[in-house]
Amino acid sequence: MNTEIIWEAWFGGLVIGLYIVIQQWGTSKPLGCSTPFGNACALVSKKSFFKSKTFTSASARTNLWFLAGILIGGFIATYSASGSWEMPLSLEMGKHYDAFLPDVLWLKALVLIFGGLLIGLGARLANGCASGHAMAGISMLNPISIFATILFFVGGLIVVNLLNYFFL
């Protein structure tokens, strides 16, 4: 696993902070990932949940650019880190993940997909994703977002300690 730092943390924070301001000024909507994912689902799903104005209005569709930016940014970061566009498919995420996850590729993928579904459910129940609450909500001093972010961190600390105690 490569531990060399390619991008400085302050640069990433600066770019995210600028994007939060641009997003708020340009659309009057806070930054988040769960709503843009819903916008993408609205393009292909026939479910009535995704046909609401939240996901189908013209202003909501601008969120798709954010998702595109995440993908494009990933490609740029990969290229700048390696000097190559070659991206081998791998589910390796470091020794701690590998110690917890199954060795069989399809089972590891199943566990990760299930975890992603739980994150999606949590985002819907919390009325927003962790990134939206933590970055946009806190920057707007939203009390619910501050409380939600504290709970995200506390929940994460509890789960990590339980995993460490029982599995690692």
ABEGO torsion letter per residue (X at the ends): XBABBABBAAAAAAAAAAAAAAAAAAAGBBBBAAAAAAAAAAAABABAAAABAAAABAAAAAAAAAAAAAAAAAAAAAAAAAGBABBBBBABAEAAAAAABBABAAAAAAAAAAAAAAAAAAAAAAGEBAAAAAAAAAAAGBAAAAAAAAAAAAAAAAAAAAAAAAAX
